[in-house]
Amino acid sequence: MHIDVLAGLLLVAVFVLGTTTRANIGVLGLLAAFALGGFAMGESTTEILAGFPASLFLLILGVTYLFSVANSNGTMEWVIGVAARAVRGRAVAVPTGLFAGAAVITAFGAPAQVAVVMLAPIGIRLGRSCGISPFVAGLMVILGVCGGSFSPLNILAAIANQSMRDNGLEPQPAALFAGVLAANLVLAASVIVFEGLRARRRTARPVPAAVGPAGPAGSAGSAGPLGSADSAGSAGRGGSLDPVDLPPRRPIDLAVAATLAGFLFVLLGSVALELDLGALALAVALLLHLLFPRPDAMDGINWNVLLLICGLVTYIAVMTRAGTFDRVAEGLAGVGSPVVAALLVCFGAALVSAFASSTATIGTAVVLAVPLIADGGLGAVGLVIAICLSSTLVDASPFSSVGALTVAAAPKGSAPRLFRALLIWGFSMILVAPVLSVLVFVAL
């Protein structure tokens, strides 16, 4: 049996065992990496662990530590209270605002990870207080990030446009941005409408009233108009919180003020000074923990999720060296129909990007698409838009940094459920995104 085929079979086994048993998928991934790399490929331990995502580990650890400290000293409660009063309990304003905020932040050049760090933790908790599921809130942030990432000011747009220019194609930055943003906007609106209709059908049936202690973002209760809130928020009539459900005003104390200043320092340092976001967050979190010690300051770090993501990414790196993804790329060659070939290029970009960097995937996929544009008569901008959508809509996968940070932003009780939901969404986009994007922007 070829090593690349064996690698694919081991990946299937990891997911089957991880979903049918209580074994952590990350642990299974690490063991699979040693089995494939060590026994089948003869690699040393150093070579096997070369694919361990140290930067992603640092990023998730630093960010979750910082938000755990912020949650323990009351900062998150203060911020959510301000946000809840700002939307006045209107549930529909939360996902709309999260999408718009993420799109604007990334459109002005901020990295996708920064936008997720800024919005996902607050958005998920605010959504819970309005009866919105963590999945919907987190997905709105991700779709907004994907929509804004192809502004001419963002690095992803620069890579796509430069790849076109380097291969003799004429870039159209405005058309690229408009096409990607419109597609994500339609997708976000569809999710909001679908979840709203599903929740109304669910709440139309009488259910026993939920009783539970109030959390920091609101009281326990029934699901609101945009999905299950995981018993974390009570929605009033018409999708609005009653005034009594709004969190009480909390004055800013020294710990809250210092934590807000720390957040500002992390964001400015990572964007303006281009310092490492994970290291900055870790340093600020440690300083705040020392200045304002709380016994639960580290409880929000979800080590299970961190192990899961890093372990599986390590195995994906071994799979890459085994040639599994190269075999997929080779299958794209020799296809007669230009549209079918474009579909396969987009599918390959989506598959690789779900586990690896969208930045690298876009540049490579554009190069593969050049013959289809030159010889197949396909529109350059439409095909590049399809490639960009295929490469980024899968970023909801928890194995990408954007999806991983979104899962890490969820409270511990919601994280496993959110992980599964984003995993299903991200993997479904491997098929859905190429088909729809090619159909709309290439074939029509």
Sequence and secondary structure as in RCSB ss.txt:
>XXXX:A:sequence
MHIDVLAGLLLVAVFVLGTTTRANIGVLGLLAAFALGGFAMGESTTEILAGFPASLFLLILGVTYLFSVANSNGT
MEWVIGVAARAVRGRAVAVPTGLFAGAAVITAFGAPAQVAVVMLAPIGIRLGRSCGISPFVAGLMVILGVCGGSF
SPLNILAAIANQSMRDNGLEPQPAALFAGVLAANLVLAASVIVFEGLRARRRTARPVPAAVGPAGPAGSAGSAGP
LGSADSAGSAGRGGSLDPVDLPPRRPIDLAVAATLAGFLFVLLGSVALELDLGALALAVALLLHLLFPRPDAMDG
INWNVLLLICGLVTYIAVMTRAGTFDRVAEGLAGVGSPVVAALLVCFGAALVSAFASSTATIGTAVVLAVPLIAD
GGLGAVGLVIAICLSSTLVDASPFSSVGALTVAAAPKGSAPRLFRALLIWGFSMILVAPVLSVLVFVAL
>XXXX:A:secstr
  HHHHHHHHHHHHHHHHHHSS  HHHHHHHHHHIIIIIIS   HHHHGGGS HHHHHHHHHHHHHHHHHHHTTH
HHHHHHHHHHHHTTBTTHHHHHHHHHHHHHHHTT  HHHHHHHHHHHHHHHHHHTTB HHHHHHHHHHHHHHHTT
STTSHHHHHHHHHHHHTT    HHHHHHHHHHHHHHHHHHHHHHHHHHHHHHHHS         BTTB     BT
BB  SS     GGGB  GGGS       HHHHHHHHHHHHHHHHHHTS   HHHHHHHHHHHHHHHS  TTTTTT
  HHHHHHHHHHHHHHHHHHHHTHHHHHHHTTTT S HHHHHHHHHHHHHHHHTTS HHHHHHHHHHHHHHHHHH
H   HHHHHHHHHHHHHGGGGSTTSHHHHHHHHHS TTTHHHHHHHHHHHHHHHHHHHHHHHHIIIII 
